Amino acid sequence: MGRRKKIVQECERLMDKPENIRNIAIAAHVDHGKTTLTDNLLAGAGMIADEGEATRLMMDTEEDEQERGITIDAANVSMTHEYEDTNHLINLIDTPGHVDFGGDVTRAMRAVDGALVVVDAVEGAMPQTETVVRQALREGVKPTLFINKVDRLISELQEGPEEMQERLLSVIADVNELIRGMTQDMDDIDDWTVSVEDGTVAFGSALYRWGVSMPSMQATGIDFGDIIELERNGERQELHDRTPLSDVVLDMVCEHFPNPLDAQPRRIPRIWRGDDESELAEGMRLVDDEGEVVLMVTDIGIDPHAGEIAAGRVFSGTIEKGQELYVSGTAGKNRVQSVGIYMGGEREEVEHVPAGNIAAVTGLRDAIAGSTVSSVEMTPFESIEHISEPVITKSVEAKSMDDLPKLIETLRQVSKEDPTIQVTINEDTGEHLISGQGELHLEVITQRIERNQGIPVNTGEPIVVYREAIREPTDTVEGISPNRHNRFYLTAEPLPEEIVDQIKLGEVSMDMPEQERREALQEAGMDKDTSQNVEHIFGTNVLIDDTKGIQHLNETMELVIEGLEEALDEGPLAGEPVQGTLLRLNDARLHEDTIHRGPAQVIPAVRRAVHRALIAGKVALLEPIQDVRIDVPSEHMGSASGEIQGRRGRVDDMYQEGDLMVIEGIAPVDEMIGFSSDIRSATEGRASWNTENAGFRVMADNLQRETIMEIRERKGMKLELPESIDYF
């Protein structure tokens, strides 16, 4: 295996030259051809044998990925490419396009400096393209565009050169509109729009392995006329030989994506809130391989031989075997057992990995996707923003009691690898609940438990996750402790949406310096006095301490917060999480004697007060909703829009796009369960559709009581609501 050894040596040589490194992600809508493109690049770089059509999907290593034909886990690969007489090391992450796996996309963007956006020439920019571009730009990652499946315009749609050009230009215009809209307020980014003239757009066919760009056409003399002719005559091999896709794309990557030295000074302030005057900050800006070690973990994988592998971007320092490193949010240190880089899709152990590279490290047992790992204790990187929250839950039980310990271990592992999955273990019922982004997300996870761990499981019906929120401000309510010696006085009001969004995006948190937090809250519309008294933020709820000079309150505050969190975790209606509420503690009476104001007194008193305040504010159930887009031939338009309307949804827009009708609307997640089989039969299988989680909205009053009762019954709660809930 001499060739492989050579490649590994070449990669090791290039690792130390950050100016020749490019860290990039491929991102696109589902089925637009990212994974096939990645195979091409690997073949072109000599990492996998180049044989005929690229349909082997090297990157989709899991059986289920191959069966479903979609990428589920972001996979890392590295390759070398010679451009202008210099060899470059390209670290690439192939990300999933399916909406249920958006969390992987956001994490991948954190590790790279450039995003190759892939768009299907026939379908054009789709909702998920927009989401992916937005995630890249928010992380300060520079985009370029590859328009794939151009062969279909020629062979299936029989378009001539003018029509083709028009269609391709409109795709470019759509993508640029997205980029412009996202970057106009960013001071640190000049013009990032893509264009054919600049060479930041390429066209081609990943399946037939040919591609062109403005620079490549100038170099090879091949233009669209030649392409149409060769494609029509079926001379695809010649097309590939004369203008191979991998060269065109990898040249674009080397020329137009920033290397770590260019990118890190711009990216560090966006993703890290620490002291920018410190030596540590300087080390990260300069990509200093002799500085302190800083690694941002973006992915945790399992290797049957080596155990857990943490993959991530090294921003400064050099990682080597035997180092003792801190993992943010955990005590003590972890010892690095091995470091490696990816070669093709496989991990190769090396002596050390310096700053500016993507490393694969074993031995970091405390790390989860999103951890900051470093040689000194430091402010961690901003937590990775998951734009979507879990909206659907399934219960999972081991068929045999003997498998229970193994199942618990596996579920823990699952939540470590994919932070967008939440796992709760109900000690009383022995039920394990997994919550995720959609039906497919959970289906894949449960299948993997059975297949990879060999644990047969029973899964329950999908359950939708609701939220509870108040609708109006309240007067003061009182909560009294069981011994009647402690009293808490609270009011509640709905938090304005701007503030809720800032908390969700991590722009406002309790980890920030107080001054910064106050400014962020005031900017989002909170008045000055309130912003100065923020005591605690839990989920998207805020506790304000408006009390003046109450004895013993300081030492009792921890218990107050505990009571508050318990009350907000399980709202008064159906024990669902409460969101978007501002609670003010106006006054408190506390017993002098510590023994009479312990946890058993304070926690129930506060919990009661919070629930009373919520009920006084007319708390109601919110249900998760999804944006739905259906593309369908016009003769099936009626039955397709009927599918949305029949699910308590509404249709917001219908318009023609090419030869298809597009229907856009929203519908509750609860009603969307089983949508895929219904829409297939309603449209004779000719519809394609896309759903994206769109947050929560208040459920209609006439459905509230019934839904609340169903949830209470499922959770084994009392079936009568408190008297004071008579407003539905």
C-alpha positions in Angstrom: 0.0 0.0 0.0 2.8 2.4 -1.0 0.5 5.0 -2.5 -1.5 5.5 0.7 1.7 5.9 2.7 2.9 8.6 0.3 -0.4 10.5 0.6 -0.3 10.3 4.4 3.3 11.7 4.4 2.2 14.5 2.0 -0.7 15.4 4.3 1.6 15.4 7.3 4.0 17.8 5.5 1.2 20.1 4.5 -0.4 20.2 8.0 2.3 22.5 9.2 1.7 25.1 6.4 -1.6 26.8 7.3 -1.4 29.0 4.2 -1.9 25.9 2.1 -4.8 24.5 4.1 -8.4 24.8 3.2 -11.1 23.7 5.7 -14.4 23.4 3.8 -17.9 22.0 4.1 -20.2 20.9 1.4 -23.8 21.9 2.1 -27.0 21.6 0.2 -30.7 20.6 0.1 -31.3 16.9 0.4 -30.6 15.0 -2.9 -28.9 17.8 -4.6 -25.8 15.6 -5.0 -23.3 16.6 -2.2 -22.2 13.1 -1.4 -21.7 12.1 -5.1 -19.6 15.3 -5.5 -17.5 14.4 -2.5 -16.7 11.0 -4.1 -15.6 12.7 -7.2 -13.3 15.0 -5.4 -11.7 12.0 -3.5 -11.3 10.1 -6.8 -9.8 13.1 -8.5 -7.4 13.6 -5.6 -6.4 9.9 -5.9 -7.8 8.9 -2.6 -10.2 6.3 -4.0 -10.0 4.5 -7.2 -11.6 6.3 -10.1 -13.8 3.9 -11.8 -16.8 4.8 -14.1 -19.8 6.6 -12.7 -19.5 7.9 -9.2 -22.3 6.1 -7.5 -20.4 4.3 -4.8 -21.1 6.9 -2.1 -17.9 6.3 -0.2 -19.0 8.8 2.4 -22.2 7.2 3.4 -20.5 4.5 5.5 -23.4 3.4 7.6 -25.7 0.7 6.2 -28.8 2.8 6.8 -27.3 5.7 4.9 -26.8 3.4 1.9 -30.3 1.9 2.1 -32.0 5.3 2.4 -29.6 6.9 -0.1 -29.2 10.0 2.1 -26.3 11.2 4.3 -27.2 11.2 8.0 -23.9 11.8 9.7 -21.5 14.5 8.7 -18.4 12.7 7.5 -14.9 14.1 7.5 -12.4 13.5 4.7 -9.0 15.0 3.7 -7.3 15.2 0.4 -4.4 17.0 -1.3 -4.7 19.0 -4.6 -2.0 20.7 -6.6 -3.0 24.3 -7.6 -0.6 26.7 -9.3 2.4 24.5 -8.6 1.6 24.3 -4.8 0.1 21.3 -3.1 -2.8 22.1 -0.8 -4.4 20.1 2.0 -8.2 20.2 1.8 -10.2 19.0 4.8 -13.8 18.5 3.8 -16.9 17.8 5.8 -19.8 16.3 3.9 -22.9 17.5 5.7 -26.5 16.1 5.7 -29.1 18.0 3.7 -32.2 16.5 5.3 -33.9 18.9 7.6 -34.1 16.5 10.5 -30.3 16.5 10.7 -29.7 20.3 10.6 -27.8 20.1 13.9 -25.0 18.3 12.1 -24.8 21.1 9.6 -24.4 23.9 12.2 -21.7 21.9 14.0 -19.8 21.3 10.8 -19.8 25.0 9.9 -18.0 25.7 13.2 -15.0 23.7 12.0 -14.5 25.2 8.5 -13.8 28.5 6.8 -15.6 27.9 3.5 -18.8 26.4 2.4 -19.3 24.9 -1.1 -23.0 25.3 -1.6 -24.5 22.7 -4.1 -27.7 23.5 -5.9 -29.6 21.2 -8.3 -29.9 23.0 -11.6 -33.4 21.6 -12.2 -34.8 22.3 -8.7 -33.0 25.5 -8.0 -32.5 27.0 -4.5 -34.8 25.2 -2.0 -35.8 26.0 1.6 -33.0 23.9 3.0 -30.4 25.6 0.7 -31.5 28.8 2.4 -31.1 27.4 5.9 -27.7 26.0 5.1 -26.4 29.3 3.6 -27.7 31.1 6.6 -26.0 28.7 9.0 -22.7 29.2 7.1 -22.9 33.0 7.0 -23.9 33.3 10.7 -20.6 31.4 11.5 -18.6 33.7 9.3 -18.0 31.0 6.7 -17.5 32.1 3.1 -19.6 30.5 0.3 -19.0 29.5 -3.2 -21.5 27.8 -5.5 -21.6 24.6 -7.5 -24.6 24.0 -9.7 -25.0 20.3 -10.1 -27.1 18.1 -12.5 -26.6 20.4 -15.5 -26.7 17.2 -17.6 -30.4 17.0 -16.8 -31.1 20.4 -18.4 -29.6 19.1 -21.6 -30.9 15.5 -21.7 -34.2 15.6 -19.9 -35.4 19.2 -20.4 -33.8 19.5 -23.8 -32.8 23.1 -23.2 -30.7 25.1 -25.7 -27.8 27.3 -24.7 -29.9 30.5 -24.1 -32.5 28.8 -22.0 -29.8 27.1 -20.0 -27.9 30.3 -19.4 -31.1 32.0 -18.2 -31.9 29.2 -15.8 -28.4 29.0 -14.4 -28.3 32.8 -13.9 -31.5 32.8 -12.0 -30.2 30.1 -9.6 -27.1 32.3 -9.1 -29.3 35.4 -8.5 -31.4 33.5 -5.9 -28.3 32.4 -4.0 -26.8 35.9 -4.1 -30.0 37.4 -2.8 -29.7 35.1 0.2 -26.1 36.0 0.8 -26.7 39.7 0.4 -29.7 39.6 2.8 -27.6 37.9 5.4 -24.3 39.8 5.1 -25.4 43.4 4.6 -25.3 44.1 8.4 -22.0 42.3 8.9 -19.1 44.8 9.2 -16.3 42.2 8.9 -17.4 40.9 5.6 -17.1 42.7 2.3 -18.9 41.4 -0.7 -19.4 37.7 -0.5 -21.8 37.2 -3.4 -20.8 34.7 -6.0 -20.3 35.2 -9.7 -19.3 33.4 -12.9 -16.8 36.1 -13.8 -15.0 35.9 -10.4 -14.7 32.1 -10.7 -16.8 31.6 -7.5 -19.4 29.6 -9.4 -18.9 26.3 -11.2 -21.3 24.1 -13.1 -21.3 20.4 -13.9 -22.6 16.9 -13.3 -21.4 15.0 -10.2 -22.8 11.8 -11.6 -20.9 12.0 -14.9 -17.9 13.7 -13.3 -17.5 16.7 -15.6 -17.5 20.4 -14.5 -16.7 23.8 -15.8 -16.1 27.3 -14.5 -15.0 30.6 -16.1 -11.3 29.9 -15.4 -11.5 26.3 -16.5 -13.2 27.3 -19.8 -10.4 29.7 -20.4 -7.8 27.0 -19.7 -9.5 24.1 -21.7 -11.3 26.1 -24.4 -14.5 24.1 -23.7 -17.7 26.2 -23.7 -21.4 25.4 -23.2 -21.8 24.7 -26.9 -19.3 21.9 -26.7 -20.8 20.5 -23.5 -24.3 20.4 -25.0 -22.9 18.6 -28.1 -20.9 16.0 -26.1 -23.7 15.4 -23.6 -26.3 14.9 -26.4 -24.0 12.5 -28.2 -23.6 10.5 -25.0 -19.8 11.2 -25.0 -19.7 11.7 -21.3 -16.4 9.9 -20.7 -14.7 12.3 -23.1 -16.3 15.2 -21.3 -14.9 13.9 -18.0 -11.5 13.4 -19.5 -11.3 16.9 -21.0 -12.7 18.8 -18.1 -12.8 16.7 -14.9 -15.1 18.0 -12.2 -12.6 17.4 -9.4 -10.0 19.7 -10.9 -12.5 22.5 -11.5 -14.0 22.4 -8.0 -10.7 21.8 -6.1 -9.1 24.7 -8.1 -12.0 26.9 -7.0 -11.6 25.8 -3.4 -7.8 26.6 -3.4 -8.3 30.0 -5.1 -11.4 31.4 -3.5 -11.7 29.9 0.0 -9.7 31.6 2.8 -6.9 29.7 4.5 -6.9 29.5 8.3 -4.5 32.5 8.5 -7.0 34.7 6.7 -10.1 33.2 8.3 -9.3 32.9 12.0 -8.9 36.6 12.8 -12.4 37.2 11.4 -14.0 34.1 12.8 -12.7 34.1 16.4 -14.6 37.2 17.5 -17.8 35.7 16.0 -17.6 32.4 17.8 -15.7 33.2 21.0 -16.7 35.8 23.7 -13.4 35.7 25.7 -11.0 38.5 26.3 -9.7 39.6 22.8 -6.6 41.3 24.3 -5.4 38.0 25.9 -2.5 35.9 24.7 -5.0 33.1 24.0 -7.0 35.3 21.6 -3.8 36.4 19.9 -2.7 32.7 19.5 -6.0 31.8 17.9 -5.9 34.8 15.5 -2.4 34.0 14.4 -3.1 30.2 14.1 -0.1 29.8 16.4 1.0 26.2 16.5 3.2 27.0 19.6 0.4 28.6 21.5 -1.9 27.0 24.1 -4.0 24.1 22.6 -7.5 25.1 21.7 -9.8 22.5 20.0 -13.5 23.0 19.2 -15.2 19.5 19.1 -17.8 19.4 16.3 -18.5 15.7 16.1 -18.2 12.6 18.2 -18.0 9.2 16.4 -17.5 5.7 17.6 -14.8 3.5 16.3 -15.3 -0.2 17.2 -11.5 -0.5 18.0 -10.5 2.9 19.3 -13.8 3.8 21.1 -15.0 7.4 21.1 -13.4 9.8 18.5 -13.8 13.5 19.0 -13.3 15.4 15.7 -12.9 19.1 15.6 -10.9 22.2 14.5 -7.6 23.0 16.2 -7.6 26.8 16.5 -4.3 27.2 18.2 -1.4 25.1 19.6 -0.5 21.6 18.6 -2.3 18.5 19.8 -0.2 15.4 20.6 -0.6 12.1 22.4 -0.4 12.2 26.1 -1.5 15.8 26.7 -3.8 16.5 29.6 -6.5 18.8 28.4 -9.5 20.6 30.0 -13.0 19.9 28.6 -15.3 22.9 29.0 -18.1 22.3 31.5 -16.5 19.3 33.2 -14.0 19.0 36.1 -10.5 17.6 35.9 -8.6 16.8 32.7 -8.7 14.2 30.0 -5.6 12.5 28.6 -5.2 12.4 24.8 -4.7 8.8 23.7 -4.1 9.3 20.0 -4.4 12.0 17.4 -5.1 11.5 13.7 -6.3 13.1 10.5 -8.8 11.9 8.0 -7.5 10.3 4.8 -10.3 9.8 2.5 -12.9 8.7 5.0 -10.5 6.8 7.2 -8.6 8.0 10.3 -4.8 7.8 10.1 -2.9 8.2 13.3 -0.1 10.8 13.2 2.4 12.2 15.8 0.8 15.6 16.2 -1.8 17.9 14.6 -1.0 21.7 14.6 -3.4 24.7 14.5 -5.5 25.3 11.4 -6.3 21.6 10.9 -9.2 19.2 11.6 -8.1 16.6 14.0 -9.5 13.3 15.2 -8.7 12.7 18.9 -9.3 9.7 21.2 -9.2 9.8 25.0 -11.4 12.9 25.5 -14.1 10.9 27.3 -15.9 14.0 28.7 -16.2 15.8 25.4 -19.5 16.1 23.6 -20.2 17.6 20.2 -19.8 21.3 20.9 -17.2 21.1 23.7 -14.2 23.4 23.9 -11.0 21.4 24.7 -7.9 23.3 25.8 -4.6 23.2 27.6 -5.5 26.1 29.9 -8.9 26.8 31.5 -10.6 29.3 29.1 -13.9 30.9 28.2 -15.5 28.2 26.0 -16.6 28.9 22.4 -20.2 30.1 22.1 -22.5 27.2 22.4 -23.6 26.0 19.0 -26.9 27.5 18.1 -29.5 24.9 17.2 -32.1 26.9 15.5 -34.7 24.1 16.0 -35.8 22.6 19.2 -37.0 19.0 19.6 -40.7 18.7 18.5 -41.4 15.0 18.5 -40.8 12.3 21.1 -40.9 8.5 21.1 -40.7 6.1 24.0 -38.1 3.4 23.7 -38.1 0.2 25.9 -35.8 -2.8 25.7 -37.8 -5.9 24.8 -35.8 -7.9 27.4 -35.0 -6.6 30.9 -31.5 -7.9 30.6 -30.7 -5.4 27.9 -31.8 -2.4 30.0 -28.3 -1.4 31.3 -26.9 -1.6 27.8 -29.8 0.5 26.4 -29.3 3.2 29.0 -25.6 3.3 28.1 -26.5 3.5 24.3 -29.0 6.3 24.8 -26.4 8.3 26.8 -24.0 7.8 23.9 -26.7 9.0 21.4 -27.3 12.2 23.2 -23.5 12.8 23.4 -23.1 12.4 19.6 -26.1 14.4 18.6 -27.0 17.3 21.0 -30.2 17.9 19.0 -31.6 14.7 20.5 -32.8 14.9 24.0 -33.0 11.7 26.1 -35.1 11.6 29.3 -35.2 8.6 31.5 -38.3 8.3 33.6 -37.2 6.4 36.7 -40.8 5.6 37.8 -42.1 4.1 34.7 -38.8 2.7 33.3 -39.7 4.4 30.1 -37.0 6.2 28.1 -38.1 9.1 25.9 -36.1 10.4 23.0 -37.0 13.7 21.5 -35.8 14.9 18.1 -36.3 17.0 15.0 -38.8 14.9 13.2 -40.1 11.4 12.5 -37.2 10.4 10.3 -34.7 11.6 12.9 -36.1 9.3 15.6 -36.7 6.4 13.2 -33.0 6.4 12.2 -31.8 6.6 15.8 -34.0 3.7 17.0 -32.9 1.6 14.0 -29.3 2.2 14.9 -29.8 1.1 18.4 -31.2 -2.2 17.2 -28.7 -2.7 14.4 -25.4 -1.4 15.9 -25.9 -2.4 19.5 -28.1 -5.5 18.8 -30.7 -4.4 21.4 -34.2 -5.3 20.3 -36.5 -2.4 21.4 -40.2 -1.5 21.4 -41.0 2.0 20.3 -44.2 3.8 21.1 -46.2 6.0 18.8 -44.6 9.4 18.1 -45.7 12.0 20.7 -45.6 15.7 19.9 -43.8 18.0 22.4 -45.9 21.0 23.4 -45.0 24.1 25.3 -46.9 26.3 27.8 -46.9 30.1 27.8 -48.9 32.9 29.3 -50.9 35.4 27.3 -51.3 38.4 29.6 -49.5 40.2 32.5 -50.7 39.3 36.0 -51.3 40.9 39.5 -49.2 39.8 42.4 -49.7 36.2 43.6 -48.5 34.6 46.8 -46.8 31.2 47.4 -46.7 30.0 51.0 -44.4 27.3 52.3 -45.8 24.2 53.9 -44.9 25.4 57.4 -46.5 28.8 56.6 -43.4 30.7 57.8 -42.1 31.8 54.3 -44.0 33.7 51.6 -43.0 34.7 48.1 -44.8 37.3 46.0 -44.5 37.1 42.2 -46.0 38.6 39.1 -45.6 37.3 35.5 -45.8 38.8 32.1 -45.1 37.5 28.5 -41.5 38.2 27.4 -41.4 40.1 24.1 -40.4 38.0 21.1 -37.2 39.9 20.3 -35.9 39.0 23.7 -36.9 35.4 23.4 -35.1 35.2 20.1 -31.9 36.7 21.5 -31.9 34.1 24.3 -32.5 31.3 21.8 -29.6 32.5 19.7 -27.3 32.6 22.7 -26.9 36.4 22.4 -28.2 36.8 25.9 -27.1 34.4 28.7 -26.1 34.1 32.3 -22.5 33.2 31.2 -21.9 36.7 29.8 -20.4 39.5 31.8 -23.3 41.4 33.5 -22.7 44.7 31.6 -22.8 42.9 28.2 -26.0 41.1 29.1 -27.7 44.3 30.3 -26.8 46.0 27.0 -28.0 43.1 24.9 -31.3 43.0 26.8 -31.8 46.7 26.5 -31.1 46.6 22.8 -33.8 43.9 22.5 -36.3 46.2 24.1 -36.1 45.5 27.9 -36.2 48.6 30.1 -33.1 49.6 32.0 -34.2 48.9 35.5 -35.5 45.4 34.6 -32.3 44.5 32.8 -30.2 45.4 35.9 -32.1 42.9 38.1 -31.9 39.8 36.0 -31.3 37.0 38.5 -31.6 33.9 36.4 -32.4 32.7 32.8 -33.9 29.3 32.4 -34.9 28.1 28.9 -36.5 31.2 27.4 -37.8 32.4 30.8 -36.3 35.2 32.9 -36.4 35.8 36.6 -36.1 39.4 37.8 -35.3 40.1 41.5 -37.2 43.4 42.3 -37.0 42.9 46.0 -35.3 45.5 48.3 -33.1 44.6 51.3 -34.7 41.4 52.4 -32.7 39.6 55.0 -31.5 36.0 54.2 -32.7 36.3 50.6 -29.2 35.9 49.2 -28.5 32.6 50.8 -32.1 31.4 49.9 -31.8 32.4 46.3 -30.4 29.1 45.1 -33.5 27.3 46.4 -35.8 29.9 44.9 -34.1 29.2 41.5 -34.5 25.5 42.0 -38.2 25.9 42.7 -38.6 28.1 39.7 -36.9 25.6 37.4 -39.0 22.8 38.6 -42.2 24.8 38.0 -41.1 25.9 34.6 -40.0 22.4 33.5 -43.5 21.1 34.1 -46.1 23.8 33.5 -49.4 23.8 35.4 -51.6 22.6 32.4 -50.0 19.4 31.3 -46.5 19.3 32.7 -45.0 20.6 29.5 -42.0 23.1 29.5 -42.9 26.8 29.9 -41.5 29.3 27.5 -41.2 33.1 27.0 -42.2 34.2 30.5 -40.8 37.0 32.6 -41.3 36.4 36.3 -40.7 39.2 38.9 -40.0 38.4 42.5 -41.5 41.5 44.2 -41.3 40.6 47.8 -40.5 37.7 50.2 -41.0 36.9 53.9 -38.4 34.5 55.2 -38.1 32.8 58.6 -35.0 34.0 60.6 -34.0 30.4 61.3 -32.2 28.6 58.5 -33.8 25.3 59.6 -37.3 26.7 58.9 -36.4 27.9 55.4 -34.7 24.8 53.9 -35.4 23.2 50.6 -38.5 21.4 51.8 -40.1 24.8 52.5 -38.8 27.1 49.9 -39.0 24.9 46.8 -42.7 24.0 47.1 -43.6 27.6 48.0 -41.9 29.0 44.9 -43.2 26.3 42.7 -46.7 27.1 43.8 -46.3 30.8 43.3 -44.9 30.3 39.8 -47.8 28.0 38.8 -50.3 30.5 40.3 -48.8 33.3 38.4 -48.9 31.3 35.2 -52.6 30.5 35.6 -53.3 34.1 36.5 -51.6 35.0 33.1 -54.0 32.6 31.3 -51.3 30.1 30.5 -52.2 28.1 27.3 -50.7 25.2 25.4 -48.6 26.0 22.4 -48.2 23.4 19.7 -45.2 23.0 17.3 -45.8 23.9 13.7 -44.0 23.2 10.5 -43.6 25.2 7.3 -44.7 22.9 4.4 -43.7 23.2 0.8 -45.2 20.9 -1.8 -44.1 20.8 -5.5 -46.7 19.0 -7.6 -48.0 18.9 -11.2 -50.9 21.3 -11.6 -53.5 18.5 -12.0 -52.8 17.3 -8.5 -52.8 20.8 -7.0 -56.2 20.6 -5.5 -55.7 17.3 -3.7 -52.3 18.4 -2.4 -53.5 21.7 -0.9 -56.4 19.7 0.5 -53.8 17.6 2.4 -52.6 20.7 4.2 -56.0 22.2 4.9 -57.4 18.9 6.2 -54.6 18.9 8.8 -55.7 22.1 10.5 -53.1 23.8 8.3 -53.4 26.9 6.1 -52.1 27.5 2.6 -50.3 30.8 2.4 -49.2 30.8 -1.2 -49.5 28.9 -4.5 -47.4 29.8 -7.6 -46.0 28.2 -10.7 -42.4 27.3 -10.9 -41.3 25.8 -14.2 -43.8 23.1 -15.0 -44.8 22.5 -11.4 -47.1 24.2 -8.9 -45.6 25.1 -5.6 -47.9 25.2 -2.5 -46.5 26.8 0.7 -48.3 26.8 4.0 -48.0 25.7 7.6 -49.5 22.9 9.7 -49.2 21.5 13.2 -46.6 18.8 13.7 -49.2 16.7 15.4 -51.2 16.5 12.2 -48.2 16.0 10.0 -47.5 12.5 11.4 -48.2 10.0 8.6 -48.2 12.9 6.0 -45.8 11.2 3.7 -48.0 8.2 2.9 -51.1 10.4 2.6 -49.6 12.8 0.2 -48.2 10.0 -2.0 -51.6 8.5 -2.4 -53.4 11.8 -2.9 -51.1 12.8 -5.8 -50.3 9.4 -7.2 -46.8 9.7 -5.9 -46.0 12.8 -8.0 -45.5 15.3 -5.2 -42.2 16.2 -3.6 -42.4 18.1 -0.3 -40.3 19.6 2.4 -41.2 20.5 5.9 -39.2 22.7 8.3 -39.9 23.3 12.0 -41.3 26.8 12.4 -41.5 27.2 16.2 -44.7 27.1 18.4 -48.0 28.8 18.2 -51.0 29.0 20.6 -53.4 26.2 20.0 -57.1 27.0 19.4 -59.1 27.4 22.6 -61.6 24.7 21.6 -58.8 22.1 21.4 -57.0 23.1 24.6 -58.9 21.2 27.2 -59.1 17.9 25.2 -55.3 18.0 24.4 -54.4 18.9 28.0 -56.4 15.9 29.2 -54.8 13.5 26.7 -51.3 14.6 27.8 -52.2 14.4 31.5 -53.6 10.9 31.1 -50.5 9.8 29.2 -48.3 11.1 32.0 -50.4 9.6 34.7 -51.3 13.1 36.2 -54.5 13.9 38.0 -57.3 14.3 35.5 -58.9 17.4 36.9 -57.5 20.8 36.3 -57.1 23.3 39.1 -60.3 25.3 39.6 -58.7 28.5 38.5 -58.3 27.3 35.0 -61.7 28.2 33.7 -60.8 30.5 30.9 -60.8 28.1 27.9 
